[in-house]
């Protein structure tokens, strides 16, 4: 679920909407867990860039987990890779440092961490190397173009990327998978 659709800083009603969405997702996951027991997959929350860099993110998540009773291991927070590191691998100014710190603290609390819009650049690979990332979701343009690659260059590059990331113990998700060709291609490449 997307935590909140906002490009600006979290403030006022935007922050309240984001907290409400996070709380609603955590309450639903907690209810499923109580009803079904073990085996319910963690709830995944995709942060917008402003949320990933919010200095109050950790406090908000701790509060929601405490109030809903959802164990931290049952929550996966995914940040856009571009909110943390540049293509060259440098932190995206102070905001990138805050986003990286948020992800690091959340994983120390037992929350699962992931990245989305992952294209395999140096910055994104640096995030995988430096943070306790459990999941990456391949960037939409890559996912859409791989199956349409008659030369197979993109497919081979995606396969190498998936191999490297999975070698680091990180799950790789292809998204979106919009047609039969993509559905047939990604398992061959090694992504879920």
C-alpha positions in Angstrom: 0.0 0.0 0.0 1.3 3.5 -0.6 1.8 5.3 2.7 0.8 8.6 1.2 0.8 10.3 -2.1 2.6 13.6 -1.4 5.7 15.1 -3.0 6.1 17.7 -0.3 7.1 17.5 3.3 4.9 15.8 5.8 2.9 18.4 7.7 -0.6 19.1 8.8 -3.3 17.0 7.1 -0.8 15.2 4.8 0.9 13.8 7.9 -2.4 12.8 9.4 -3.4 11.0 6.2 -0.1 9.1 6.1 -0.4 8.1 9.7 -4.0 7.0 9.1 -3.0 4.8 6.1 -0.1 3.2 8.1 -2.4 2.6 11.1 -5.1 1.1 8.9 -2.7 -1.2 7.2 -1.2 -2.3 10.5 -4.7 -2.9 12.1 -5.7 -5.0 9.1 -2.5 -7.0 9.2 -2.9 -7.5 12.9 -6.5 -8.7 12.5 -5.5 -11.2 9.8 -2.7 -12.5 11.9 -5.1 -13.0 14.8 -7.6 -14.8 12.6 -5.2 -16.9 10.5 -2.3 -17.3 12.9 1.3 -17.7 11.6 2.0 -17.6 7.9 0.4 -14.3 7.1 2.9 -12.3 5.0 4.1 -9.0 6.4 2.2 -5.9 5.4 4.2 -3.8 2.9 4.1 0.0 3.0 5.7 1.9 0.2 6.9 5.4 1.4 6.9 8.4 -0.8 10.2 10.3 -0.9 9.1 12.9 1.6 8.0 10.2 4.0 11.2 8.3 3.8 13.1 11.5 4.7 10.7 12.5 7.5 12.6 12.8 10.9 9.3 11.7 12.6 9.0 8.5 10.6 10.5 6.1 13.2 8.4 7.6 16.0 5.3 7.3 13.9 5.9 3.7 13.1 6.8 2.8 16.7 3.5 4.4 17.9 1.5 2.6 15.3 3.1 -0.8 16.1 2.5 -0.3 19.8 -1.1 0.8 19.3 -2.1 -1.9 16.9 -0.1 -4.8 18.5 1.5 -5.7 15.1 4.9 -7.2 15.7 7.7 -5.2 14.0 8.7 -8.2 12.0 5.3 -8.2 10.4 5.8 -4.8 8.8 7.9 -4.1 5.7 8.7 -0.5 4.9 9.9 0.2 1.4 11.6 3.5 0.4 12.3 4.7 -3.1 16.0 4.1 -3.7 16.4 7.5 -5.3 15.4 9.2 -2.0 18.5 7.8 -0.3 21.4 7.7 -2.8 22.2 9.4 -6.1 23.1 7.4 -9.2 26.8 7.9 -8.3 26.2 6.4 -4.8 26.4 9.6 -2.8 23.7 10.4 -0.2 21.0 12.7 -1.5 21.9 15.7 0.6 20.7 15.8 4.3 17.4 14.3 3.3 19.1 11.2 1.9 21.1 10.8 5.1 17.8 11.1 7.1 16.1 8.4 4.9 19.1 6.1 5.3 19.1 6.7 9.1 15.3 6.0 9.2 15.8 2.7 7.4 18.7 1.7 9.6 16.8 2.4 12.8 13.7 0.7 11.6 15.6 -2.5 10.8 17.2 -2.3 14.3 13.7 -2.3 15.7 12.9 -5.5 13.7 11.0 -3.8 10.8 11.7 -5.3 7.4 13.3 -2.8 5.0 12.9 -2.7 1.2 13.6 -0.5 -1.8 11.4 0.2 -4.7 12.0 1.8 -8.1 15.2 -0.2 -8.1 17.2 0.1 -11.3 20.5 -1.3 -10.3 22.6 1.8 -10.3 25.6 2.4 -8.1 23.5 4.3 -5.5 20.9 1.6 -5.3 23.5 -1.2 -5.0 25.2 0.9 -2.3 21.9 0.9 -0.4 21.7 -2.9 -0.6 25.4 -3.1 0.6 25.0 -0.6 3.5 21.5 -1.3 4.8 19.7 -4.5 6.0 17.5 -4.6 2.9 15.3 -7.7 2.6 13.5 -6.9 -0.7 13.9 -4.8 -3.8 11.2 -4.1 -6.3 12.5 -3.6 -9.8 11.7 -0.2 -11.4 8.6 -0.2 -13.6 10.4 0.8 -16.8 12.8 -2.1 -16.5 10.0 -4.6 -15.7 8.0 -3.4 -18.7 10.9 -3.4 -21.2 12.6 -6.7 -20.4 10.0 -9.0 -22.1 9.9 -6.7 -25.2 13.7 -7.0 -25.7 14.2 -8.9 -28.9 18.0 -8.6 -28.6 17.9 -10.0 -25.0 20.5 -7.5 -23.9 18.0 -6.0 -21.3 17.0 -9.4 -20.2 20.6 -10.5 -19.7 21.4 -7.3 -17.8 18.3 -7.8 -15.6 19.3 -11.4 -15.0 22.9 -10.2 -13.9 21.4 -7.6 -11.6 18.9 -10.1 -10.1 21.8 -12.5 -9.6 23.9 -9.9 -7.8 21.1 -8.7 -5.5 19.9 -12.2 -4.7 23.5 -13.2 -4.0 23.4 -10.6 -1.2 20.4 -12.4 0.3 17.8 -10.0 -0.9 14.5 -11.0 -2.6 13.8 -9.4 -6.0 10.3 -8.6 -7.1 9.3 -7.6 -10.7 6.5 -5.1 -10.8 4.4 -4.6 -12.7 3.9 -7.9 -14.6 1.2 -6.8 -17.1 1.2 -9.6 -19.6 2.0 -13.3 -20.3 5.4 -12.4 -21.9 6.5 -10.6 -18.8 5.2 -13.3 -16.5 7.2 -15.9 -18.5 10.3 -13.8 -18.6 10.8 -12.8 -14.9 11.1 -16.3 -13.5 13.7 -17.1 -16.1 15.6 -14.0 -15.0 15.3 -15.0 -11.3 12.8 -12.5 -9.9 9.5 -13.2 -8.2 
